[in-house]
Amino acid sequence: MRQDSRLSRMLHVLIHMGRHDGAMTSEMIAQMLDANPVVIRRTMAGLRDEGYVTSIKGHGGGWTLARPLEELTLLDIYRAVGEPSIFAVGPAYDMPGCPIEQAVNGTLKDVFDEAEELLRKRFAGVTLADVATPFPNVQKHDGRRGCAS
């Protein structure tokens, strides 16, 4: 099963944006992530709808942070990218009439729900500034593929 990397990728982008002077275009972000600019625009639009980034059209336009990194939490961004599934494992519904399958699924649901709630609480307590702090010497992104060093 393929992992959903939207949260990680958008955290990466937003931290770069926090260190970048001016707007970053969808093309710049796409090149940095080796992604399609259309996918970047769609994802960034979700962040814009939540008030985390702003967009400017035209020459010199692009995406900028609407809030400082200190005001954005992992939970904010997790929700803005559509709350991707946290777990790759889940219940089976092969034999819905089987009481054992029902018991297993009920137990798994309770355990997963509890684990997700704990993770959400932890996400709420971590800002993007907390993530960015260990990297004071990382330069602003220059628009080429990959990270600046």
Secondary structure, DSSP 8 states (H G I E B T S, - for coil): -----HHHHHHHHHHHHHHSSS-B-HHHHHHHHT--HHHHHHHHHHHHHTTSEEEE-STT-EEEESS-GGG-BHHHHHHHTT---S-S-----S-TT-HHHHHHHHHHHHHHHHHHHHHHHHHHT-BHHHHHTT-TT-----SSSS---
